[in-house]
Amino acid sequence: MKQENLRLTGVERHFDEDEIIVSKTDPKGRITYANDVFLRISGYSEAGLLGQPHSIIRHPDMPRCVFALMWDTIAKGREIFAYVINRAANGDHYWVLANVTPTFNPDGTIRGYHSNRRKPRREAITAAAGLYRQLRTEEDALQNRRDGMARGTATLMDLLKSQGVDYDQFVFAL
Ligand SMILES: Cc1cc2nc3c(=O)[nH]c(=O)nc-3n(C[C@H](O)[C@H](O)[C@H](O)COP(=O)(O)O)c2cc1C
């Protein structure tokens, strides 16, 4: 099904501050593990998730450029933090602060990725939602997805430059 056609309920889901939503993927982003908190919040069964691309829970409000930055960073063997809005199986949504890290084979190549997600502060969600709305508007203004993503990335980089911060500093100031 095309992402754009997925049903959304507008209902937000919550999880506790001491809970961590965990998943692991292979190097291509196919899910190899999801913990119980992931299953409960996302509304998917383990069988429905394993082997699926992680974009199965993608929410259409997420800017493409954020995932581009995520993949660019983790494929280089570095970790990244990002606020992410996800779509539950029934169309509800939930916000997370994700920390995505690579795991390595003994020879140094990337074996897969691991994401730990915690409940964000409400003010951070409000700030991220506003930023993502702006980035999506930039991206959607161009017909071609690739051009749109490049424009979103340029907007994000301009914002960091104007504030004199790098991406990590920016995320933790949200
Ligand atoms: C370990 C890991 C965790 C990820 N977690 C999420 C997630 O929670 N939500 C999401 O939309 N994408 C997540 N992604 C990114 C997806 O792989 C994908 O790039 C994204 O959903 C955008 O979909 P697209 O690349 O098909 O446009 C994750 C990727 C990795 C490697």
The ligand as a Gaussian input file, in Angstrom:
#p B3LYP/6-31G(d) Opt

LIG

0 1
 C       17.422000       0.391000      13.526000
 C       16.485000       1.232000      12.699000
 C       15.321000       1.705000      13.283000
 C       14.425000       2.468000      12.525000
 N       13.287000       2.891000      13.155000
 C       12.366000       3.556000      12.425000
 C       11.132000       3.946000      13.025000
 O       10.888000       3.744000      14.215000
 N       10.229000       4.579000      12.246000
 C       10.458000       4.849000      10.918000
 O        9.571000       5.431000      10.266000
 N       11.626000       4.507000      10.325000
 C       12.581000       3.877000      11.057000
 N       13.760000       3.530000      10.464000
 C       14.050000       4.027000       9.100000
 C       13.429000       3.169000       8.024000
 O       14.354000       2.149000       7.708000
 C       13.134000       3.996000       6.736000
 O       14.311000       4.576000       6.235000
 C       12.121000       5.109000       6.988000
 O       10.942000       4.604000       7.564000
 C       11.745000       5.859000       5.709000
 O       11.202000       5.015000       4.794000
 P       11.707000       5.032000       3.299000
 O       13.225000       4.970000       3.400000
 O       11.080000       3.864000       2.656000
 O       11.218000       6.353000       2.757000
 C       14.695000       2.780000      11.170000
 C       15.870000       2.296000      10.598000
 C       16.759000       1.553000      11.341000
 C       18.023000       1.038000      10.703000

